[in-house]
Amino acid sequence: MRTRFLLTIVAAALTLLVAAPAEAGPTGTPAERAREIATALRKDPLYIDPAYKTALPANLQADVRAKAKALGYPVYTMVLPLTPSDEFQGEESTVLTLVMDALRQPGLYVVVDGGSRFPWYEVRDVSQVSEEKLQAARKRALDDTGYDAGPTEVLARMYELLAQPGIPKTSQRPGSSTPSRRGYGEPGGHGWIVAVSIVGGLVVLIGLGLVIGRTRGSGPGRQKTFHIPPHVAATVAAERRRRLTRETDAELTALGSELAALPTTEGAGLAHQQAALDGHAAAARVLDSSPDLVDLVGAMVLLDKARREYDAAVAAGAGRRVDAVPDLCAFNPLHGRASGRPTKVESDGTTLTLPLCAECRQALKRHSAPASLPGKDGPYWHDDSLWARTFFGTTGDDLAGAVSRGELHR
């Protein structure tokens, strides 16, 4: 049971790793892409990105359409390859907001990353369904279909449950991924364990695929509908990592040149300038010392902090106000910057206040596993590293100093 639950959490972290090829960047503005999807939804309420057209069998697509239509109110379903480099920056909430604005029709809007199994939804002017039932149906669908189910299987089950009277009850199926003990969650929530091990765990994909392959259930009547082979995921992951390495190296060089050309300032400007130099040096040290993915992301975080300190030094030197810039998401810096106020999470009596992106905040609110950055054995925060101890520097100030003192790996 515990092994299956752990694998369920890790599977959530694969969201970004098995999506479209890394080199496929945005093709237009977010609004333009949303209008394109909205136009397609007017013709067919199930939109599947071309990247997944051949991976999702026609009969399973038809099942989703039929069960959505049976609800009696409009349902618009989108299966997309979501990555930080796409038009929506990998954010389901952004997809929903922009597509709803473009389509301007009442209905239940649902989006899921085609390499994942976690539907996200929003409702516009539909009185036939409540938030309570939507949450219960989504959770029950995830429990009923299992961690290795494909998006169409989960969606079809979710719509089937929504068509039933009353609020769906928790699944009692053996092997259900419903957590049974307390852990990370938002204050006032039911608090379940997100703190199992934490999109990006590129280095361990092959091994993870083998583990999943050995432990997958194969009970009677269970037909697996959508599974990315480990070697395919590893290829996509390796290319994405190469791209991240190139981008980080380029930023290291660019920022180094700008720092070298920055005149020495005084007062607060000098403190920001020194912090930028320290962050740049620490990032270079990390890149030179480790090929690990989590360390690569750590170097990216250090450079992001150094860039913000550089901008602050320039602003101070020019007598301008230094603008506050949010930290990167503590669960997965590849998600981008935090949104809203820092979120309080609690585990075993300890409360942390972390900057989280909208996706991770919503995942906790819905009692789902965030698509967190995987480490060597699950979520990165279970590793014995500086990044895990500080959530990539979001629980302390002197991340660069800790690197220079050799605290990267104890």
C-alpha positions as CSV (number, residue, x, y, z in Angstrom):
1,M,0.0,0.0,0.0
2,R,2.7,2.4,1.0
3,T,4.8,1.6,-2.1
4,R,1.8,2.2,-4.3
5,F,1.1,5.5,-2.6
6,L,4.7,6.6,-3.0
7,L,4.6,5.8,-6.7
8,T,1.4,7.8,-7.0
9,I,3.1,10.9,-5.7
10,V,6.2,10.3,-7.9
11,A,4.0,9.8,-10.9
12,A,2.6,13.3,-10.4
13,A,6.1,14.6,-10.6
14,L,6.5,13.3,-14.1
15,T,4.0,15.8,-15.5
16,L,6.7,18.0,-17.2
17,L,9.0,15.1,-18.1
18,V,6.8,13.2,-20.5
19,A,5.2,16.1,-22.4
20,A,6.0,17.4,-25.8
21,P,9.7,17.6,-27.0
22,A,11.7,20.2,-25.2
23,E,12.6,22.2,-28.3
24,A,9.0,22.9,-29.1
25,G,8.6,26.4,-27.7
26,P,5.7,28.8,-27.9
27,T,4.3,29.4,-31.3
28,G,2.4,32.6,-30.4
29,T,1.1,34.6,-27.6
30,P,-0.9,32.9,-24.8
31,A,-4.1,34.7,-25.9
32,E,-3.6,33.5,-29.5
33,R,-3.1,29.9,-28.4
34,A,-6.2,30.1,-26.2
35,R,-8.2,31.4,-29.2
36,E,-7.0,28.5,-31.3
37,I,-8.1,26.0,-28.7
38,A,-11.4,27.8,-28.2
39,T,-12.1,27.6,-31.9
40,A,-11.4,23.9,-31.9
41,L,-13.7,23.4,-28.9
42,R,-16.6,25.0,-30.6
43,K,-16.4,22.2,-33.2
44,D,-15.5,19.4,-30.8
45,P,-15.7,19.8,-27.0
46,L,-12.8,17.4,-26.6
47,Y,-9.5,19.1,-27.7
48,I,-6.5,16.9,-27.9
49,D,-3.2,18.5,-28.9
50,P,-1.6,16.9,-32.0
51,A,1.3,15.7,-29.8
52,Y,-1.1,13.2,-28.3
53,K,-3.4,12.4,-31.1
54,T,-1.8,9.1,-31.9
55,A,-1.1,8.1,-28.3
56,L,-4.8,8.3,-27.2
57,P,-6.9,5.6,-28.9
58,A,-10.0,6.7,-30.7
59,N,-12.3,4.5,-28.6
60,L,-11.0,6.1,-25.4
61,Q,-11.5,9.6,-26.8
62,A,-15.1,8.6,-27.8
63,D,-15.7,7.3,-24.2
64,V,-14.7,10.7,-22.8
65,R,-17.0,12.5,-25.3
66,A,-19.9,10.2,-24.5
67,K,-19.6,10.5,-20.7
68,A,-19.1,14.3,-20.8
69,K,-22.2,14.7,-23.1
70,A,-24.3,12.6,-20.7
71,L,-23.8,15.2,-18.0
72,G,-26.4,17.4,-19.6
73,Y,-24.4,20.6,-19.3
74,P,-21.5,21.8,-21.5
75,V,-18.1,20.2,-20.8
76,Y,-15.0,21.4,-22.5
77,T,-12.0,19.0,-22.2
78,M,-8.4,19.8,-23.1
79,V,-5.5,17.4,-23.2
80,L,-2.3,19.4,-23.7
81,P,1.5,19.0,-23.4
82,L,2.3,21.5,-20.7
83,T,5.8,22.6,-20.1
84,P,7.4,25.8,-18.6
85,S,8.5,26.8,-22.1
86,D,5.0,26.7,-23.7
87,E,2.6,29.6,-24.3
88,F,1.0,29.0,-20.9
89,Q,4.3,28.5,-19.0
90,G,3.0,25.0,-18.1
91,E,0.2,26.4,-15.9
92,E,-3.2,24.7,-16.0
93,S,-4.8,27.7,-14.3
94,T,-3.6,30.0,-17.1
95,V,-5.0,27.6,-19.8
96,L,-8.4,27.6,-18.1
97,T,-8.5,31.3,-17.6
98,L,-7.6,32.2,-21.1
99,V,-9.6,29.6,-22.9
100,M,-12.7,30.5,-20.8
101,D,-12.2,34.1,-21.8
102,A,-11.8,33.2,-25.4
103,L,-14.7,30.8,-25.7
104,R,-17.1,32.9,-23.5
105,Q,-19.5,30.0,-23.0
106,P,-21.0,28.5,-19.8
107,G,-19.7,25.1,-18.9
108,L,-17.3,22.9,-17.0
109,Y,-13.7,23.5,-18.4
110,V,-11.2,20.7,-17.7
111,V,-7.5,20.5,-18.7
112,V,-5.0,17.8,-18.1
113,D,-1.4,17.4,-19.2
114,G,-1.3,14.5,-21.6
115,G,1.7,13.0,-19.8
116,S,-0.1,13.1,-16.5
117,R,-3.4,12.0,-14.9
118,F,-4.4,15.0,-12.8
119,P,-7.4,17.0,-14.2
120,W,-7.7,20.7,-13.4
121,Y,-11.1,22.4,-13.8
122,E,-13.1,25.6,-13.5
123,V,-16.8,26.2,-13.8
124,R,-18.6,29.1,-15.5
125,D,-22.3,29.6,-15.0
126,V,-23.2,26.0,-14.4
127,S,-25.6,25.5,-11.5
128,Q,-26.1,21.7,-11.9
129,V,-22.8,20.8,-10.2
130,S,-21.2,21.9,-7.0
131,E,-17.5,22.4,-6.1
132,E,-17.9,19.7,-3.4
133,K,-19.1,17.2,-6.0
134,L,-16.4,18.2,-8.5
135,Q,-13.6,17.7,-5.9
136,A,-15.1,14.4,-4.7
137,A,-15.5,13.1,-8.3
138,R,-11.9,14.1,-9.2
139,K,-10.4,12.4,-6.1
140,R,-12.5,9.3,-6.5
141,A,-11.6,9.1,-10.2
142,L,-7.9,9.3,-9.4
143,D,-8.3,6.6,-6.7
144,D,-10.3,4.3,-9.0
145,T,-8.1,4.4,-12.0
146,G,-4.7,4.1,-10.3
147,Y,-1.4,5.9,-10.7
148,D,-0.5,4.6,-14.1
149,A,-3.8,5.4,-15.8
150,G,-3.9,7.7,-18.8
151,P,-5.7,11.0,-19.0
152,T,-8.7,9.7,-20.9
153,E,-9.3,6.9,-18.4
154,V,-9.3,9.4,-15.5
155,L,-11.5,11.9,-17.3
156,A,-14.0,9.3,-18.4
157,R,-14.3,8.0,-14.8
158,M,-14.6,11.5,-13.4
159,Y,-17.4,12.4,-15.8
160,E,-19.1,9.0,-15.0
161,L,-19.0,9.9,-11.3
162,L,-20.4,13.4,-11.9
163,A,-23.4,11.9,-13.7
164,Q,-24.3,9.8,-10.6
165,P,-26.6,11.3,-8.0
166,G,-25.1,12.6,-4.7
167,I,-21.5,13.1,-3.7
168,P,-19.1,10.3,-4.7
169,K,-17.7,8.5,-1.7
170,T,-14.0,7.6,-1.2
171,S,-12.9,4.6,-3.1
172,Q,-12.4,1.5,-1.0
173,R,-10.6,-0.4,-3.8
174,P,-7.5,-2.1,-2.6
175,G,-4.4,-0.2,-3.6
176,S,-6.3,3.1,-3.5
177,S,-3.9,6.1,-3.5
178,T,-6.0,7.9,-0.8
179,P,-3.5,9.0,1.8
180,S,-4.0,7.6,5.3
181,R,-1.7,9.7,7.5
182,R,-1.2,13.4,8.1
183,G,1.4,15.5,6.3
184,Y,1.9,18.6,4.3
185,G,-1.2,20.6,3.6
186,E,-2.6,24.1,3.9
187,P,-3.8,25.4,7.3
188,G,-7.4,24.5,7.8
189,G,-7.2,21.7,5.2
190,H,-7.2,18.0,5.9
191,G,-3.4,18.0,5.7
192,W,-2.1,14.9,3.9
193,I,1.4,13.8,3.2
194,V,2.8,15.6,0.2
195,A,6.2,15.2,2.0
196,V,7.0,11.8,0.4
197,S,9.9,12.1,-1.7
198,I,9.3,15.6,-4.7
199,V,9.1,18.4,-12.6
200,G,12.3,17.6,-13.6
201,G,13.8,14.3,-12.2
202,L,15.4,13.5,-15.3
203,V,18.3,11.5,-14.0
204,V,16.2,8.8,-12.4
205,L,13.6,8.3,-15.1
206,I,14.9,5.0,-16.4
207,G,15.1,3.5,-12.9
208,L,11.7,4.9,-12.0
209,G,10.2,3.4,-15.1
210,L,11.6,0.0,-14.1
211,V,10.2,0.3,-10.6
212,I,6.8,1.3,-11.9
213,G,6.9,-1.6,-14.4
214,R,7.6,-4.1,-11.6
215,T,5.0,-2.8,-9.2
216,R,2.0,-2.0,-11.5
217,G,-1.2,-3.7,-10.7
218,S,-2.6,-6.1,-13.4
219,G,-5.9,-7.1,-11.9
220,P,-8.7,-8.5,-13.9
221,G,-10.4,-6.0,-16.2
222,R,-7.6,-3.5,-15.8
223,Q,-6.6,-2.2,-19.3
224,K,-3.7,0.2,-19.3
225,T,-4.5,2.9,-21.8
226,F,-1.7,5.4,-21.8
227,H,1.9,4.7,-20.6
228,I,5.0,6.4,-21.7
229,P,7.8,3.8,-22.1
230,P,10.8,4.6,-19.8
231,H,13.2,4.9,-22.7
232,V,11.0,7.5,-24.4
233,A,10.6,9.5,-21.2
234,A,14.4,9.3,-20.7
235,T,15.1,10.7,-24.2
236,V,12.7,13.6,-23.7
237,A,14.1,14.2,-20.2
238,A,17.7,14.2,-21.4
239,E,16.9,16.7,-24.1
240,R,15.1,19.0,-21.7
241,R,18.0,18.8,-19.3
242,R,20.5,19.7,-22.1
243,R,18.4,22.7,-22.9
244,L,18.3,23.8,-19.3
245,T,22.0,23.4,-19.1
246,R,22.5,25.6,-22.2
247,E,20.2,28.2,-20.8
248,T,21.9,28.3,-17.4
249,D,25.4,28.4,-18.9
250,A,24.3,31.3,-21.2
251,E,22.9,33.2,-18.2
252,L,26.1,32.6,-16.2
253,T,28.1,34.1,-19.0
254,A,25.7,37.0,-19.7
255,L,25.4,38.0,-16.0
256,G,29.2,37.7,-15.5
257,S,29.8,40.2,-18.3
258,E,27.2,42.6,-16.9
259,L,28.7,42.4,-13.4
260,A,32.2,43.0,-14.7
261,A,30.9,46.2,-16.4
262,L,28.9,47.4,-13.4
263,P,30.6,50.4,-11.6
264,T,31.2,50.0,-7.9
265,T,28.3,51.6,-6.0
266,E,27.9,52.6,-2.4
267,G,25.6,51.9,0.5
268,A,22.7,49.6,-0.3
269,G,23.8,49.4,-3.9
270,L,27.1,48.0,-2.8
271,A,25.4,45.3,-0.7
272,H,23.3,44.3,-3.7
273,Q,26.3,44.3,-6.0
274,Q,28.3,42.0,-3.6
275,A,25.3,39.7,-3.2
276,A,25.1,39.4,-7.0
277,L,28.8,38.6,-7.3
278,D,28.5,36.0,-4.6
279,G,25.5,34.4,-6.2
280,H,27.2,34.3,-9.6
281,A,30.3,32.7,-8.1
282,A,28.2,30.1,-6.2
283,A,26.3,29.2,-9.4
284,A,29.5,28.7,-11.3
285,R,30.8,26.5,-8.5
286,V,27.7,24.3,-8.5
287,L,27.8,23.9,-12.3
288,D,31.5,22.9,-12.2
289,S,31.1,20.4,-9.4
290,S,28.0,18.4,-10.1
291,P,26.1,16.9,-13.1
292,D,23.0,16.2,-11.0
293,L,19.7,17.7,-12.2
294,V,18.7,19.1,-8.8
295,D,22.1,20.8,-8.6
296,L,21.5,22.2,-12.1
297,V,18.2,23.7,-10.9
298,G,20.0,25.0,-7.8
299,A,22.5,26.8,-10.0
300,M,19.6,28.3,-11.9
301,V,18.1,29.5,-8.6
302,L,21.4,31.0,-7.6
303,L,21.6,32.9,-10.9
304,D,18.1,34.1,-10.6
305,K,18.8,35.5,-7.1
306,A,22.1,37.0,-8.5
307,R,20.2,38.6,-11.4
308,R,17.7,40.2,-9.0
309,E,20.5,41.5,-6.8
310,Y,22.2,42.9,-9.9
311,D,19.0,44.7,-10.9
312,A,18.6,46.0,-7.4
313,A,22.2,47.3,-7.5
314,V,21.6,49.1,-10.8
315,A,18.4,50.6,-9.5
316,A,20.1,51.8,-6.3
317,G,22.9,53.3,-8.3
318,A,20.4,55.3,-10.3
319,G,18.5,56.4,-7.3
320,R,15.4,54.4,-8.2
321,R,13.2,52.3,-6.0
322,V,14.2,48.6,-5.8
323,D,11.2,46.5,-6.9
324,A,10.4,43.3,-5.0
325,V,10.4,40.2,-7.2
326,P,8.9,36.9,-6.0
327,D,11.0,33.9,-5.4
328,L,10.8,30.9,-7.7
329,C,8.4,28.1,-6.7
330,A,9.8,26.2,-3.7
331,F,8.4,22.9,-4.8
332,N,9.8,23.2,-8.3
333,P,11.7,26.3,-9.4
334,L,11.1,25.2,-13.0
335,H,7.4,26.2,-12.5
336,G,8.4,29.8,-12.4
337,R,7.7,32.5,-9.9
338,A,5.5,32.2,-6.8
339,S,2.1,33.8,-7.0
340,G,0.2,35.4,-4.2
341,R,1.2,35.4,-0.6
342,P,3.6,32.7,0.7
343,T,1.8,29.5,1.6
344,K,2.0,27.9,5.0
345,V,2.5,24.1,4.9
346,E,2.7,21.9,8.0
347,S,4.2,18.5,8.7
348,D,4.7,16.7,12.0
349,G,4.1,19.9,14.0
350,T,6.5,22.0,11.9
351,T,5.1,24.9,9.9
352,L,7.0,26.3,6.9
353,T,6.0,29.4,4.9
354,L,7.0,28.7,1.3
355,P,6.6,30.7,-2.0
356,L,4.6,28.5,-4.4
357,C,3.4,28.9,-7.9
358,A,-0.4,28.8,-8.6
359,E,-0.3,25.2,-9.7
360,C,1.3,23.9,-6.5
361,R,-0.9,26.1,-4.3
362,Q,-4.0,24.7,-6.1
363,A,-2.6,21.1,-5.8
364,L,-2.3,21.4,-2.0
365,K,-5.7,23.0,-1.8
366,R,-7.3,20.1,-3.7
367,H,-5.3,17.6,-1.6
368,S,-3.3,16.5,-4.7
369,A,0.4,16.0,-5.1
370,P,2.2,19.0,-6.6
371,A,4.3,18.3,-9.7
372,S,7.4,18.8,-7.6
373,L,11.0,18.4,-8.7
374,P,12.1,14.8,-8.2
375,G,15.4,14.0,-6.6
376,K,17.3,10.7,-6.3
377,D,14.4,8.8,-4.6
378,G,11.2,10.8,-4.9
379,P,10.7,14.5,-4.1
380,Y,14.0,16.5,-4.0
381,W,13.4,17.6,-0.4
382,H,14.0,14.0,0.8
383,D,17.6,14.2,-0.4
384,D,20.4,15.2,1.9
385,S,21.3,18.4,0.2
386,L,21.4,22.2,0.7
387,W,18.5,22.5,-1.7
388,A,16.3,20.1,0.4
389,R,17.3,21.7,3.7
390,T,16.4,25.2,2.5
391,F,13.7,24.5,-0.2
392,F,16.1,26.1,-2.7
393,G,17.0,29.0,-0.4
394,T,13.4,30.0,0.3
395,T,13.7,29.3,4.1
396,G,17.0,31.2,4.5
397,D,18.8,34.2,3.1
398,D,22.5,33.2,2.5
399,L,22.2,30.4,-0.1
400,A,25.3,31.5,-1.9
401,G,27.3,31.6,1.3
402,A,26.2,28.1,2.2
403,V,27.5,26.9,-1.2
404,S,30.8,28.6,-0.6
405,R,31.1,27.0,2.8
406,G,30.8,23.5,1.2
407,E,27.3,22.8,2.5
408,L,25.9,21.6,-0.8
409,H,26.0,17.9,0.2
410,R,26.8,16.9,3.7
